């Protein structure tokens, strides 16, 4: 009896662990896919397969009940899909320009931008300690941007700017997700948004690459794994964890993603972070921890 209670208490934490590990694999698989495909093609295939999986889950759970989608809600769903497509396109492009550790650490700053915009868009109060965390994160970002260089000696700034732009896009995506929460099921929401994002990326890919390029079965397998593991398994685990933990706890757990991605990059890509990346990354993670652990009733 006691063992059953213990396992139930531990299962939500297991969801967090599974979620963090799952999303940490994304950067490694993207790096491998980039050896054969362009950033826009990788982004499209990830969202294309994710949309198919999301639609299959939607119909299997029978949560596709008829609902009336107003023009305002439809506009938000389209904007959410566009922002998500730009997030993945920019992030994958950054991974083609800089190391896994630098790219992922910059993308992980998205909760800071959500917090900064929340008072304006969601009318949510932000505690003063949040801004202290933002300063730490900015210091770490500037350290990497000003002193960091790629292993080949090239400038990291373009890749870091793409990763930062990616963080801004996913922050907008998350803010819209909060605004439409409760108006339609998660299954229906992601099915629509993933499909819109795939259409946007597919259109861009066909325009930029002047047609569709085919790939080897190995690369298509990586595309599918990207949709299955970090997108479906990772985000599903986080969504389920939200039924047990507050959003702040989930945000703090996501701080382990850069650590997990960097460790996997060392193991599988032999990509060692530089001293500047480690120092800057630590400052950013400290800033994120301070900002996300601040309580809403603090001054």
N, C-alpha and C positions, 0 to 999 in steps of 0.2 A: 504493500500500500504506500509506504513512504517512498519507495523507488519510483512508483508511478507519478507521485507528486513532484519528485525531483526532476524526472524526465520532462514533465510538462513545463516546469519552471525554466528548464534549460533550452527547450525547443525554440522559443523566440530568439535567444542568443545564437542558436545554430542558424536561424534564418539570416541574421546579420552577417555571420561568418561566411555563409554560402554566398550571400549577395556581394560582399566585398571581394571575395576570391573571384567570383564570376565576372564582375566588371573590371577587375584588374587584368584579366586576360585580353581585353579588347586591344590595347595598344600593341601587344606582342603580335597578335594575329594580323593587325593592320600593317605593321612593319613588314611582315612576310608577304602579304598581299601586294604591297607597294612595289615589290620587286618585279611584278608582272603587270600591274594595273595602275592607272592614274588615280590620284586622290578622289576625283569626282566619281569615277567608276566604282571605287571601293565603297564610297558613301552611298551611292545609288543601290548597289546590290545588298548592302546591309539593311537598308530601309525597305527594299523590295521584298526580301525574304521575311523580314520582321512583320511587314504588313500582312503577308499571307498567313503567317503563324498566328498573328493577332486575330484575323478574321476567322480562322479555324477554331480558335479558342472561344471567340464570341459566340459562334453558332453551336459549339459543343456545350457551352454553359447555358444556352438559351436565354441570354440576357439582351437579345436584340429586339426587345419590345418596341412597338411603335411609339415614338414620341415626336412631338411637333418641335422642330428646330426653327427658332425665330431667325430673322435676318441678322440680328445682332449676335446671336450665338453662332450662327454659321460663319459670320465674319471673324469671330474669335478663333474658331476651329481652323479656318484657312490660315489666319495669321500664325497660329500655333504650329501648323505644319510647315509653313515657310521658315519660321525661326528655327525649327528642329532641323530642317534640311540645311540651312546655313551653318548651324552649329556643327553638324557632322562634316560638311564639306570643308569648313575652316580648320576644324581640329585635325582631320586626317591630312590636310595639306600641311599643317604645322609639323605633324609626325614625319613628313617627308623632308622637313628642313632642319629639325632639331632633335635632340635626344628624347627618349621616352620620359625620363624623369622631369626634364624642363617643361615639356609639353603638358604632361598630365598635371603637374603641380600648378600651372597657370590656369588650366581648365577647371581645376578643383576650387578656384576662388569664386565660382559662380554664386555660392550662398552669400558672399559679401555684397555682390551687386544686387541680389534679391533683397537683402536687408536695407541697402541704401535707397532702393526704389520703393520699398513697401510703404513708407509714410506718404508718398505722393500718389501711388497707384491704389494700394489696398487700405490706406488710412490706418495702418498699423503703427503703433508706437515702438521706437527703437531705443533700447537703453544706452546710456552714455558709454558704458564699457565696450559696447560694440565698435565704436569709432576708434578706441584704443587698439583693438584687434586689427582694424583696417589699416592703421598706421604701421603696425608690425608687418603685415602682409605686403604693403606697398614698399617698405624698406627691403624686404626679401626679393620682391620682383625687380626693383631697381638694381639691386646687387647683381642678380643674374643677367639682366639686360645690358648693364654697362660693362661688366667685367667678364662675362661668359663668352666662350667661343666654341664652335664645334670641333670635333677631333681632327678635322682636316684644316682647321684654322679659319674657316669661313665665319662670317658674322651670324650670330644667333637672333638678332633683332627681328628680321622679317618673320621667322618662325614663331617667335614669342608673341609678336603682335597678332598673328593669326590665331594662336592659342587663346590670347586675351579676348579677341573678337568672338571666338567660339564660346568663351565663358559668358560674354554679354548676351549672345543669342540664346543660350540655354537658360540664362536667368529670366529672359523674357518669356520663354517657353514655360518655365516653372510658375511665373506670375500669372500667366493665362490659365494654367492648370488649376491654380488656387481659385481664380475667379469663377471657373465653370464647375468646380467641385460640387457634387450634389445635384447638378442639373441633368447629368446622364452617367451611366455606369462607367467604371474604369475601362472595362472591356470594349465598350462602344467608343469611348473617347480615343483610346490608343489605336483602335482599328481605323477610325476616320483620320486621325492626325498622321499616323504612319503612312497611310495611303496617299495623303496629300503631299507629304514630304517626299515619298518615292516618286510621285508624278513630277514634282518640281525638279528633283535631282536627275530624273531620267531625261526630262526636256533639256536641262543644261548639258548633260552628258552628250546627247545626240547633237546638240548645237556646237559644242566645243570640239568634240572628237569627230564631227562630220559622219556620224553613223555609229552602229553598234560593233564593238570589238568582242570577239569570242576569246575564251581563256581555257586553260587546261583543267581537267577534272579536279586536280589538287587545289587550284585557286577557287573554283566554284565551291569546293568543300569548305574552304576557309570562309568564304562569303556566308555560307549556310551556318557555320559554327559561330560566326559573329552575331548572327541573328538569334541563334538558339541560346548561346551561353551568356554573354554580357547583356544582350538586350532583353531576351525573354526570361531566362532563369534569374539573372541579376536583378532586373527591375521587378519581376514578380515576387522575388524573395523580399525586396524592400517594401513593396506594397502590402504584403502579408505582415511584415514586421511592424508596420504602422498601426496595425490593430492591437499591438501589445505595447508599443513604445510611443512617446511623443515625437513629433517631427524633429525637435532639437537633438534627441538622442540619435536618431537616424543620420542627421547631418554630421554629428561628431564621428559616427562610425565610418562615414564616407571619407574621413581624413586619412584612413588607412589605405585608400585606393592608390595614392601616389607611392606609398611605401611598397605595396604589393606589386604594382606595375614595375617599379625600379628593380625590385628583387628578381622578378621574372625576366627583366631585360638583361640583368647580369648573368642569370643562369642560362638563358636560351640564345641571347643575342651577343653575349660577351661585351655588353655596353656598360662600362663603368662610369658613374657620374663623377664630374670633376669636383674639386674642393669648393669652388664657387657655387656650383649647383647644390651641393650638400648644405652649405652655409645659408644660401638664399632659401632653399627649400625648408630648412628648419625654421627660419624666421616666418615664412608664409604659414607653415603649419601651426606655429605658436599663435600667430595672429588669428588664424581661423578658429583655433581652440578658444581663445579669449572672447572672440566675437560671438561664436555660436553657443558658448556656455553662459553668456550673460542672460540674466533673468529679465523678463519683460517688465517686472515691477521695480527694477533698479532705476536710479536716476541717471 
